Amino acid sequence: MSREPEPSPWWSPQRHADIRPFLLARAAIIRALRAWFDEQGFIEVETGILQVSPGNETHLHAPGTDLTRPDGTRHRRYFRTSPEFACKKLLAAGERRIFEFARVFRDRERGGLHLPEFTMLEWYRAEAPYDAIMADTVVVIAHAAQASGIRQFAFRGRTADPFAEPELLTVAGAFERHAGIDLLATIRDGAGDRAALAQAAAGKIRISDDDTWSDLFSKVLVEHVEPHLGQGRLTVLYEYPAPEAALARVAADPRVAERFEVYACGVELANGFGELTDAAEQRRRFEQEMAEKERRYGDRYPLDEDFLAAVAAMPQASGVALGFDRLVMLAAGATRIDQVVWTPPAGER
């Protein structure tokens, strides 16, 4: 029985030549976006990769390492899942408009849209409402398309015009339209009512006994809502439910938070917040998330006390994290995320 030939290594000239147009588009997009941020008065920063905590969300997983000091003591550090903690410390230090092309890391993630090591473009505006950062995100995506010379995003049978006026849609509106669920009716006192959402979602998703409200929310979002977003044009999905606020502040309606995501062709590109500056509330959320992480995965990450102190000192601000490799993939016309990075994850051919 004949065996399939081994694939040539990623650095073979023929394989590299196949993806080089995508890589040249990546370089052009970086140049264009750096110029745009400079025009807007932003300063490019470079923050540390190794952190005391990689982030405190239940389903985010990060590789770690031990650092040995000259005296022989060892200290656990984690590869960041985002530059957010460090960037907010810079806001507390007095910076007002900053951006970073940050190398970040995620365990348990690999696929056509996921890499364990990737580039996140993150930026912050102090003293700016979160609709300002929403507008930034739409402009940045259009600039990326223009720099690559593409007029339309196309991915897995879906298309989106990055230059068209985006669709603005609340999460509650999206759940009503695409899943027939009154999402806000399942939120009471800022918390999710698991029984109410399970009843509303019955027959629409598979429900397990140990599913939390957030699990049910995510299943409906992924299975019924996301496939319809970013069709024909970008979708800005905003006013996330308060139980999914993460690091965002709660809005005037306490059932929702100042959080948004941007989609194109059903692909999530960006996640932004009106930033929370209540350190006690941020601590409460982190502790809740880490308790759930330990219940599910038998693991938890420490809290970055320096970050929590900075949250209390930082100005009102808004910020966004954009998956830069995904943006390049759409803007360059690639079909897989690994076609738009210069080298693959270590150990892959």
N, C-alpha and C positions, 0 to 999 in steps of 0.2 A: 504494500500500500504506500503510495507516494505521499510525502509530507509537503505541506504548504511551505514555500520558501520564506525564510526570515525577512521581515521588512528591512529595508535599508535604514541606517540611522538618520535621525532628523537633520544632521549636519551634512548629509550627502548633497552635492551640488544640485542634483535634479530635484530632490524634495524641497530644498531651500528655494530654488527658482520658482516652484509652484506657488509658494506663499509670499514671495518677495513683494509683489504688488500690494498686498494687504499691509505689509510692514512699512512700505513707503507711504501708504495712506495714513498709517498710524503716526509716523513722524510728522507728516504735514498737519495732521489734526492737533498734535501737541504744540507745534509752532503757532498755529492759529489761535488756540485757546490761551496760550501764554500771552500772546499779544492782546487778546481781548481783556484778560484779567488786568494786565498792565494799564490799559486804557481806562479801566474802571477804578483804578487806584488801589488795587489789591497788591499785597506783598506775598511772594512765594516763600513758604517756610519748609523746613525739613525737620521733622520730629523723630524721636527715637523709636526704633522697632521693638526693642525689648522693654516690657512694662511689668509693673507690679501686678496689674490685673489686665487681662486682654479684653475685658468687657463683661458685663454681668447680665446677659440675657440667657434664658433657659436653654435655647437650642443652638447657641453659638459655641463652637468648640475650637480650641486653639492648641497648637503644639507648645511645649514648654522646654526649658532647659535650666540647668543649674550653673550659676556663675561662681567661680572660686576666687575669693579675694586673696591679697598677698599673705594675710595671716592664716589662710587655710580654711576659713569659714565659707560655707556654701549657702547661696541664696537663690531661691526659686524665682525665675522670671518667665514671662510668657511672650510669645510672638503676638503682636497686636492683631486684632481683627478689624481695627479701624484706628485712624489717628485722632479720633474724637476727644479722648481724655486730654491728650497733650495740647491739641488746638484750643480747647476751652481754657486750659491753664494760661495759654498765651493771651486769650481775651481778658482774663483776670489781670494779667500783667500789663495790659494797656493797649494791645494791638486792636485794631478796629476792622480791618478787612484783610483776611488772610486766605490763602489757598495752598493745597499740597497735592502733588501726584504721589500718593503714598503706596508703598509696597505693603500688602496686608496678607494675612494667613488664616485659613479656615480648615480645620480637620473635618473629616466625614463628608467632604464635598468634592465631587468629581463628576463631570458629565459634559454634555454639549454646551451648557451655559455656565458651568462651574469649574473652577480651578482651585486647587489647594493653596496656591500662591498667585496673587493677582494685583492689579493696580486699581486703586480707588482714588478718584478725584473728589476732594472734599474742600468746601469753602464756607466761610462764615462772614456775616455782616453784623457788626454791633449796632445797636440802636435802630434796627430795621425790622419791620413786621414780616411775618413768614410768607405773605403773598409776594414780597419783593424777591425772596429767594426762589419762590416758584417761578416768577418771571425770568430770573437769571437762568434757571435750569432749561427752560424752553429755548432761550437764546443760545445757550451753550450747545444744545443738541443741534440747532439749526446751523451754527458755525461749524460744527464737526462735519455735517453733511456737505456744506459749501466747500470746506477745505478738501474733501475727498472727491469733489466733482460729481456727487450723486444727487439725483433729483427726488428719489423715492426710496424708502426703506422697503425691503422685501425679505421675509423670513418665514419658512415653513408654510407657504401658501397664503400668507397675510401680507398686506402692504400698508404703509403709512407715509403720508406726506409730512416731512419734518418742518416744512415752511408754512404749513396751513395753521390757522387759528386752532389751538388745542381744544379738545373737549374738557370741560370742567365738570366733574361729577363727584358728589359726596359718596362716601362709603355706604351710608344708609340708602342713598338713591340707587347705587349700583346693586345692592342686595335686593331691593324691591324690584328693580327692573329685570335682573337676570336670574334671581332665585326665588322671587315671590315671598321674601322674608322681611318682616318689619323688625329690623335689627335693633333700633333704639328701644323698642318695647321689651327687649331682653336685657337691658342695662338699668340697674337700680342703685342709687347712691354711689355712682361711679364704678360699680363692680358688675361683672357679668352674671346673669342668672342662668346657670347651666341648664336647669330643667326647662326654662322657657325657650331657650335656643334649641335644645334637643327636640322639643315638641314642634317648633317651627320648621326644623330641618328634617324631620322624620320623612323617610321615603326619598329624600334628595341626596343624602350622603350615607355612608356606612358609619354607624355610631357604636363605639365601644363603651363598655361600662366605666373604664377609667379615663375617658375623654373629659378634659376640662372645657370650660366655656371657650377658652382660647384655642383649644384643639378643634372644636366644632367650627369656630369662626374661620380658622385657617383652611379647613377642608372645604367649606362652602366657597371661600375666596378662590382657592386654587381650582376647584372643579367646575364652578358655575360662573364666576365673575371674571377672573383674569383672562380666559380665552377670548372674551369680547372686548378687551381694553386695547386701545391703541390701534383700532381698525380704521384705516383711511387717513387718520391723523393721530397725533399724540393724545393721550388721555392723562389728565392730572386728576388723580383720585385723592380727595382731601377729606378733612374732618374724620380721622380715624376714631374708632370708639375708644373711650377713656381706658378700658382695660388693656388696650394695645398702645398706650401712649409712649412707652419706652422712656426716652429722655426728653419728651416734649411736654410743654405746659398744657394744662386743661383749658379749653376755650370757655367763652361766656356760657354756653350750654354745657353743664358739667358732665353730660353723657359723652361728649366728644373732646378730642385733643387737637392741638395745632400740629398735626402731622399730615404729610402728603407723600404720595409716590407717583412717579411718572412712568407711563408705559408706552411702548411702541411695538406693534405687531404681536401683542400679547406678552411681550418681554418686559419685565420690570427693569428700569434703568437707574432710577434714583429714589432716595428715601430722605425726606427732609423734615425739619422740626422748627417750630417756634420754641426756642430752647428753655428748658426748665431751669430756674434759678433758685428754687427752694431746696436747700440741701437736705433738710429733714425728710421731705417727700421723696427726694431721689434715693436717700438711704433706705426708706421703707420699701420702695419698689425693688431696689437691688436685693434686699434681704429676702423679699418674697420670691424673686426670680431664682435666687441661689438655693432656697429651700426646695423649690420645684425641681431644679436641676439635680439636686442631690437625690430626691425621691425617684426621679426617672433614670438618671445615669450613674448614681453613686459617686458623684463628683461635684465640687463647687470651686469657684475661684474667689480669692480674697477681694475685699473691697479696697479700692485705692483711696485711702483717707486724704491724701494730698489733693486728689481730684474733688472729693466732696467739699473740702475747704475752699477750693477754687470756685466751685459752683455757687457758693454763697457770696463770693467776691466779684464774680463776673458781671458785666453789664447785661441788660436785656439784649438778646441777639437771636438771629436765625441762621440755620446752617443746613447743608445738604451733603449727602454722600452719593456719588454717582459711580456706577460700575464702568470704569473707563474701557475695559476690554470689550464689554458687551456693546458699548456705544460704537467702538471702532468696528466691531463685527458687522453691525447694521450699516454703518456709514461706508464701509469698504466693500460691502456685498459678499462677505464671507458667510459660510454656513455653519461653522463651528468656532467656538471661542479659541481653541488651540491653534487656529490658523492665523491669529492676529497677535501672537506673542513671539518674541524673538527666539526664546528657547522654551522647551516644554518643561513640565515638572521633573525634578531630578529622578532618574531611573527609568523614565519613559523614552521609548524610541520614536 
